[in-house]
Amino acid sequence: MLFANMGATAHLTIVCGLPGSGKTTVASAIAAERGAFRCNADDWFDRLGIDLWNEPVRARVEEVQWMVARQFLRHGVDVVVEWGTWSRSQRDRLREEAREIGATVELILLDAPVDELWNRVDRRGREDPPISVEHLIEWSTLIERPTLDEFALFDSSRPPTTADDHLDELIELETAMWRGETRGDREWMEHHLAPEFEEFGRSGRHWSRSEVIDAEVGEIHAQLPLLDLRIRSLASDVAHITYRSVVRGEHARRSSVWRREFGRWFMVFHQGTPINPDPTPTSS
C-alpha cells in the first residue's frame, strides 16, 4: 500500500550502466523485493507513445520521476533509479538530495563488454532505429564510471571488481597466449591486445601490437601450466602477472600487465627476461 512505511527510513538505489547492462533486470528485482518505486523513463515513453531517442523529453520525464520519487522517499517508500546515470554530477545530485530527505543511498554499477551489450539490445529490439555497435562504443567512452572514491560516499555499494575476483579468467588468458590455437588466432589476439600494447621479448626485441598479431605462429612448445605464476592488483581494473616460462628447455621470467575495460581484460604490456643458468649476482 502507498505510504505503508510511514516513519521508516527509506532507501534509494541508483543503478548505473549502459543500455544492455542489465539495469532493468536488477531494478525490477529490487522493486519487487522491497516494494520500491521504480524510475524507468523507457516505460513511460512506451505508454505515452514517445520516441525513445527524444532526449529533451527524456530529461523532462526523468525530472518528473525524481520529483515523485522524492515524495516516496519522504514517506518511507524505497526508490530505485535505473536511468543509467552516466555522469558523476547526476549521481551526486541524487545522493545528496536523498540524504537531505533522510534516506540511505546505494550505488550499483553494471558493466559488460560492448559486444555483449549489443547482443542484448539487439535481441530486445526495443529502439527504432536500433542501437548500433558504434553507438555503444561511443557511449562507453562518454560514461563516467564511478571510482572507488565515489563508491565510498554511499551507504552501500557494489563497486568494480578487482583482479582478485578474476584470478581464473586472468590465468586462462595468460595461458592462452602460450597456446598455438589462440596465439595464432588473429581475431582472438585483436580481441585481447590493448590498442597501445607493446612487448619486449626475451631476445630484447621490441614488438608492436600489429607485429605480434601479424606474426606467424606454429607450435609453441611451452610448458604448461605456467610456473610460479602470481597475480596482484595494481588498481581496481589493472592486474600485474609474473611467472616463469619454459620453451624448449629455455627458461625466462615473464611479466604482463592487463587492464579491464567494458567488462573485458586487455593485455597492455608484456616482457620476457632470459634466466642465466649460472648467474653472477650483481647490484643492478
Beta strands, then each sheet from edge to edge (+ up, - down):
strand 1: 11-16
strand 2: 37-39
strand 3: 79-84
strand 4: 104-109
strand 5: 156-158
strand 6: 193-200
strand 7: 206-208
strand 8: 227-235
strand 9: 238-247
strand 10: 250-261
strand 11: 264-274
sheet 1: 2+ 3+ 1+ 4+ 5+
sheet 2: 7+ 6- 11- 10+ 9- 8+
end
